[in-house]
Amino acid sequence: MRSNALVYILSVAAAMFIGWSLFNPSFSGTIEYTILLAFFVMIAWSALVFTVPGRAERGYLISIFMVALALRILVSTVIHKFLPPGYFAPDEEGILFNGRWFAEALAQPGRQYGHPDSPATIAALVFYLFGYRPNILFLLVNFLGALSVLNIYFITKRLFNIQSARYSAAIVTALPSLVLWTSLATKDPYSQFLITSIVHLVLRVKERFRIGNVVLIVVLIVLIGFIRGYLLVIVLIAVASAIIPLRGKTFIRNTIIIAAFAVSFSLFFSSYESKTVSKSPGQQSVFQTLQQTRSGFYTGGSRMLGAINISSPVNVLIYAPLLLSVFFLAPFPWDITASLLHNLATAEGLVWYFFFYYAIKGIIEAFRKENFNIMPVLVMIGVLSIAYSLAITNMGAAYRFRGQVSGLLLVFSGYGLYLRNQAKMKGHSATGTDNEEPRSDARDPA
């Protein structure tokens, strides 16, 4: 099996090499790209071989990883070869420019340079090592996107079962928005990979405590603070929800504890930010800061809901349901515009509604069965969704930031689809069309 898998992987890598050669006239760049591609693939293959015991499961994971990686490489290649710079994410062009400038400064001792943001710093390190070859950076984010698919698989498997995990991984592999946002050299691929990795490791620690996993969680939390500072607070809240038991008679009490923890951190973070960042006299409340953020996003042709004011707690409570609905469901099918990008997002929304429905169904059923291990995932989804829905007044930005939530939400979509198939099997058994009893949805051992 291992030798067959190795031949399979090398064959796919060779096909990718040929494909990239068609788009890249620099043969030396192509060689470096291919070597790195083979290196990344071998890392993933080796990790799966030595950590996944089942032969059939291991074969599936290798296949889904390769498909996810190939899709992201293909989309990234087409976007950066045939579309104008920054077509989907204007900030990508700035990241590449700042990364190149920072890399040149690193190569010249004594040269003064500023402090570029985190993705530009990563880009600079890549350009410093390999020269200005953006395709190497694109390969890195494509690889992280494919690893995020594996994280979603393992999260779903630990919470539910293997069949649900396969559904979730297949959806995350091919959902256009998730493929798109992990094909661009922005903050999104790093954020998605770090969020899913932390959730996966937290679930592993809950099952079996290992100091190595704890250390790795701490390292990833520091990295996510480097990529997107505000995510640090959200991740800490999610980790706290995993540490504090949420079951039985203590459910309400401990939920209140987590909510108080979340509010305390939010207020502390807001207070600290107001004192250290804001130049205006007086200290702003967290709600006033959110309102200013909303005003900053209210630009471009896809701006929305700019008249809503959330500078007070009462207004937040009034408008939160509407803002959350827009965040999860927009753009709506009847909202057709002259923008091609907007209409493409609307078309994908029809598919997204289907998976969103089964995600809600999966969450409800998990609670009904008292599967409170889902709380770290739900807390991460909930806090991210509330924060983004309150702060964002631009349809394109909302669609983009929803990608950080939708991957985790699709964990529950996989479970909802599994329940639907189980119900169909029971129906067939009741009518005598199926002689086999359906398998229970007991969790598979990790």
C-alpha positions in Angstrom: 0.0 0.0 0.0 2.8 2.4 0.9 4.7 1.8 -2.3 1.5 2.2 -4.4 0.7 5.5 -2.6 4.2 6.8 -3.2 3.9 6.0 -6.9 0.5 7.7 -7.0 1.8 10.8 -5.3 4.9 11.1 -7.5 2.7 10.7 -10.6 0.4 13.5 -9.5 3.4 15.7 -8.6 4.9 15.0 -12.1 1.5 16.0 -13.7 1.6 19.3 -11.6 5.1 19.9 -12.8 4.1 19.6 -16.4 1.1 21.8 -15.9 3.1 24.5 -14.1 5.7 24.4 -16.9 3.1 25.5 -19.3 2.5 28.7 -17.4 6.0 29.5 -16.1 8.7 30.2 -18.8 11.5 30.2 -16.2 12.7 26.6 -16.1 14.9 27.3 -13.0 11.9 28.6 -11.1 9.9 25.5 -12.2 12.5 23.2 -10.8 12.5 24.9 -7.4 8.7 24.9 -7.4 8.6 21.2 -8.2 11.1 20.3 -5.6 9.2 22.2 -3.0 5.9 20.7 -4.2 7.3 17.2 -3.8 8.7 18.1 -0.4 5.3 19.4 0.8 3.5 16.3 -0.6 6.0 13.9 1.0 5.6 15.6 4.4 1.8 15.2 4.3 2.1 11.6 3.0 4.6 10.6 5.7 2.4 12.2 8.4 -0.7 10.3 7.2 1.2 7.0 6.9 2.5 7.1 10.4 -0.5 8.6 12.2 -3.5 7.0 10.5 -3.7 3.3 11.2 -6.5 2.2 8.8 -5.4 1.4 5.2 -8.7 2.4 3.6 -8.9 5.6 5.7 -5.3 6.5 4.9 -5.8 6.0 1.2 -8.9 8.3 1.3 -7.0 11.0 3.1 -4.1 10.9 0.7 -6.5 11.1 -2.2 -8.5 14.0 -0.7 -5.3 15.9 0.2 -4.0 15.6 -3.4 -7.3 16.7 -4.9 -7.5 19.7 -2.5 -3.9 20.7 -3.3 -4.3 20.2 -7.1 -7.5 22.3 -7.1 -5.9 25.2 -5.2 -2.8 25.1 -7.4 -5.0 25.2 -10.5 -7.1 28.1 -9.3 -4.1 30.0 -8.1 -2.3 29.5 -11.4 -5.3 30.7 -13.5 -5.9 33.7 -11.2 -2.3 35.0 -11.2 -1.7 34.2 -14.8 -4.8 35.5 -16.5 -6.5 38.0 -14.1 -5.3 41.5 -13.1 -3.4 41.8 -9.9 -5.6 42.0 -6.8 -8.7 41.0 -8.8 -10.2 39.1 -5.9 -8.2 40.5 -3.0 -6.7 43.9 -3.5 -4.5 43.5 -0.4 -2.6 40.7 -2.0 -0.9 43.1 -4.4 0.3 45.1 -1.4 1.5 42.0 0.4 3.7 41.0 -2.6 5.1 44.5 -3.0 5.9 44.9 0.7 7.3 41.4 0.9 9.6 42.1 -2.0 10.8 45.4 -0.5 11.4 43.8 2.9 13.3 40.9 1.3 15.6 43.4 -0.5 16.1 45.2 2.8 17.1 42.0 4.5 19.6 41.2 1.8 21.3 44.6 2.3 22.8 44.9 5.8 22.4 48.3 7.3 19.5 49.3 5.1 16.6 50.8 7.1 13.2 49.2 6.8 9.9 49.5 8.6 7.7 46.8 10.1 5.5 45.2 7.4 2.4 43.3 8.4 2.5 39.5 9.1 1.7 38.1 5.6 4.2 40.5 4.0 6.8 39.3 6.5 6.1 35.7 5.5 6.3 36.7 1.8 9.6 38.5 2.5 11.1 35.3 4.1 10.1 33.3 1.0 11.5 35.9 -1.4 14.7 36.2 0.7 15.3 32.4 0.4 14.2 31.9 -3.2 14.3 35.3 -4.8 11.2 37.1 -6.0 9.2 34.1 -7.2 5.6 34.6 -6.1 4.7 31.1 -7.3 6.6 29.7 -4.4 4.6 31.8 -2.0 1.4 30.7 -3.7 2.4 27.1 -3.3 2.8 27.6 0.4 -0.7 28.9 0.9 -2.1 26.2 -1.4 -0.4 23.6 0.8 -1.8 25.2 4.0 -5.3 25.2 2.4 -5.0 21.4 1.6 -3.9 20.8 5.2 -6.9 22.7 6.5 -9.1 20.1 4.7 -7.3 17.3 6.6 -7.9 19.3 9.9 -11.6 19.5 9.1 -11.7 15.7 8.5 -10.0 14.9 11.8 -12.2 17.4 13.7 -15.4 15.9 12.3 -14.2 12.3 13.0 -13.4 13.1 16.6 -16.8 14.7 17.2 -18.9 12.3 15.2 -17.7 9.5 12.9 -15.7 8.6 9.8 -18.5 8.9 7.3 -19.4 12.4 8.5 -15.8 13.3 8.3 -15.6 12.2 4.7 -18.6 14.4 3.8 -17.2 17.4 5.5 -13.7 17.0 3.9 -15.2 16.6 0.5 -17.3 19.8 0.8 -14.4 21.8 2.1 -12.1 20.5 -0.7 -14.4 21.7 -3.5 -16.5 24.6 -2.1 -15.5 27.5 -4.5 -15.1 30.2 -1.9 -12.9 28.0 0.3 -10.8 27.1 -2.7 -10.5 30.7 -3.7 -9.5 32.1 -0.3 -6.8 29.5 0.1 -5.4 30.2 -3.4 -4.4 33.8 -2.7 -1.4 35.0 -0.7 -3.4 36.9 1.9 -4.0 36.4 5.6 -6.9 34.0 5.0 -5.0 30.8 4.3 -2.8 31.2 7.4 -5.8 32.1 9.6 -7.9 29.1 8.3 -5.0 26.7 8.8 -4.2 27.9 12.3 -7.8 28.0 13.5 -8.6 24.5 12.3 -5.2 23.2 13.7 -5.9 24.7 17.1 -9.4 23.2 17.3 -8.1 19.8 16.2 -5.3 19.8 18.8 -7.7 21.0 21.5 -10.0 18.0 20.8 -7.0 15.7 20.9 -5.9 17.1 24.3 -9.5 16.6 25.6 -9.3 12.9 24.6 -5.8 12.3 25.8 -3.5 14.8 27.5 -0.1 15.1 26.0 2.3 17.9 26.9 3.6 18.0 23.3 0.1 18.9 22.0 -0.3 21.6 24.7 3.0 23.2 23.7 2.0 23.1 20.0 -1.3 24.7 20.9 0.5 27.5 22.6 2.8 28.0 19.6 -0.1 28.1 17.2 -2.0 30.6 19.4 1.1 32.9 19.3 1.3 32.6 15.5 -2.4 33.4 15.1 -1.9 36.5 17.2 0.9 37.4 14.8 -1.3 36.9 11.7 -4.5 38.5 13.0 -4.2 40.0 16.5 -7.9 40.0 17.3 -8.2 36.3 16.7 -6.0 35.8 19.7 -8.8 36.7 22.1 -11.3 34.5 20.2 -9.1 31.5 20.2 -8.4 31.8 23.9 -12.2 31.9 24.5 -12.6 28.7 22.4 -9.8 27.0 24.3 -11.4 27.9 27.6 -14.7 26.4 26.5 -12.8 23.1 26.0 -11.1 23.2 29.4 -14.3 24.0 31.4 -16.7 21.0 31.3 -20.0 21.6 29.7 -22.4 18.8 30.5 -25.1 17.7 32.9 -26.2 20.0 35.7 -23.2 22.3 35.4 -24.0 23.2 31.8 -25.7 26.5 32.5 -23.3 27.5 35.2 -20.2 26.9 33.1 -21.7 28.5 30.1 -22.2 31.7 32.1 -18.5 31.4 33.2 -17.3 31.2 29.6 -19.6 34.1 28.6 -18.2 36.2 31.5 -14.7 35.2 30.4 -15.4 36.3 26.9 -16.9 39.6 27.9 -14.0 40.3 30.3 -11.4 39.6 27.6 -13.3 41.7 25.1 -13.5 44.7 27.4 -9.9 44.4 28.5 -8.8 44.2 24.8 -11.0 47.1 23.9 -9.7 49.2 26.8 -6.1 48.4 26.0 -6.6 49.2 22.4 -8.2 52.5 23.2 -5.4 53.5 25.5 -2.5 52.5 23.3 -3.9 53.0 19.7 -6.5 55.6 19.7 -5.3 59.2 19.3 -8.6 60.8 20.3 -9.0 62.1 23.8 -11.1 60.0 26.1 -11.6 56.3 26.2 -14.1 54.7 23.8 -16.3 51.9 24.6 -16.1 48.6 22.7 -19.3 49.4 20.9 -18.1 52.8 19.7 -14.9 51.1 18.5 -17.1 48.6 16.5 -19.1 51.5 15.0 -15.9 53.1 13.8 -14.9 49.8 12.3 -18.2 49.6 10.5 -17.7 53.1 9.1 -14.3 52.1 7.8 -15.7 49.0 5.9 -18.5 51.1 4.4 -16.8 51.6 1.0 -17.1 50.4 -2.5 -20.0 49.3 -4.6 -20.9 46.4 -2.3 -21.4 48.4 0.9 -24.4 47.5 2.9 -26.3 48.3 6.1 -24.4 51.4 6.8 -27.3 53.2 8.4 -27.3 50.8 11.4 -25.7 52.2 14.5 -24.4 49.8 17.1 -22.6 52.2 19.4 -24.7 51.1 22.3 -25.5 47.7 23.9 -29.2 48.0 23.2 -28.6 48.6 19.5 -26.4 45.6 19.3 -29.1 43.4 20.8 -31.7 44.8 18.4 -29.7 44.5 15.2 -27.5 41.4 16.0 -30.1 38.9 14.5 -30.3 40.9 11.2 -26.6 41.3 11.0 -25.9 37.6 11.6 -28.5 36.6 9.0 -26.8 38.8 6.4 -23.4 37.5 7.4 -24.3 33.9 7.0 -26.8 34.1 4.0 -25.8 37.1 1.9 -25.7 37.7 -1.0 -29.3 36.7 -1.5 -30.6 35.0 -4.7 -32.7 38.1 -5.6 -29.8 40.4 -5.2 -28.5 40.4 -8.8 -26.2 43.2 -9.8 -23.9 44.2 -12.7 -20.9 42.8 -10.8 -19.6 39.5 -12.1 -18.0 38.7 -8.7 -21.1 39.5 -6.8 -23.2 37.3 -9.1 -20.7 34.4 -8.8 -21.0 34.6 -5.0 -24.8 34.6 -5.3 -24.7 31.5 -7.4 -22.5 29.7 -4.8 -24.9 30.9 -2.2 -27.6 28.5 -3.5 -25.3 25.6 -2.7 -24.2 27.1 0.6 -27.8 27.3 1.8 -28.1 23.5 1.3 -25.0 22.9 3.5 -26.0 25.6 6.0 -29.4 23.9 6.5 -27.7 20.5 7.3 -25.1 22.3 9.5 -28.0 23.6 11.7 -29.6 20.2 11.7 -26.3 18.6 12.8 -25.8 21.1 15.6 -29.3 20.5 16.9 -28.9 16.7 16.8 -25.5 16.9 18.6 -27.1 18.8 21.4 -30.0 16.4 21.6 -27.5 13.6 22.0 -25.6 15.7 24.6 -22.4 15.7 22.6 -20.9 18.7 24.4 -17.5 18.0 22.8 -18.7 20.3 20.0 -18.5 23.4 22.3 -15.0 24.5 21.3 -16.0 24.5 17.6 -19.3 26.2 18.3 -17.7 28.9 20.4 -15.1 29.6 17.7 -17.9 29.8 15.1 -20.2 31.9 17.4 -17.6 34.5 18.5 -16.1 34.9 15.0 -19.6 35.3 13.4 -20.8 37.8 16.0 -17.6 39.9 15.7 -17.5 39.9 11.9 -21.3 40.5 11.5 -21.2 43.5 13.8 -18.1 45.1 12.2 -18.4 44.5 8.5 -20.6 46.7 6.2 -19.2 45.5 2.9 -20.7 42.5 1.1 -17.4 41.4 -0.4 -15.6 41.6 2.9 -18.4 39.6 4.6 -18.2 36.9 1.9 -14.4 36.7 2.4 -14.4 36.7 6.2 -17.2 34.1 6.3 -14.6 31.7 4.8 -13.0 31.6 8.2 -16.2 30.4 9.8 -17.7 28.2 7.0 -15.0 25.6 7.2 -15.8 24.8 10.8 -19.5 25.1 10.1 -19.2 22.4 7.5 -18.1 20.0 10.2 -21.7 19.9 11.2 -22.9 19.8 7.6 -21.1 16.5 7.2 -22.9 15.2 10.3 -26.2 16.5 9.1 -25.8 14.7 5.7 -24.8 11.5 7.5 -28.0 11.7 9.6 -30.0 12.2 6.4 -28.5 9.1 4.8 -29.0 7.1 8.0 -32.7 8.1 8.0 -33.0 6.9 4.3 -31.4 3.6 5.2 -33.9 3.1 8.1 -36.7 3.9 5.7 -35.5 1.3 3.2 -35.2 -1.3 6.0 -38.7 -0.6 7.1 -40.1 -1.2 3.6 -38.0 -4.3 3.2 -35.8 -3.0 0.5 -32.6 -3.3 2.6 -31.8 -6.4 4.6 -29.0 -4.9 6.5 -29.4 -2.8 9.7 -28.0 0.7 9.5 -24.9 1.3 11.5 -25.2 3.4 14.6 -23.7 6.9 14.6 -21.4 6.1 17.5 -18.2 7.9 17.3 -15.3 6.0 15.7 -12.2 5.7 17.9 -9.6 8.2 17.0 
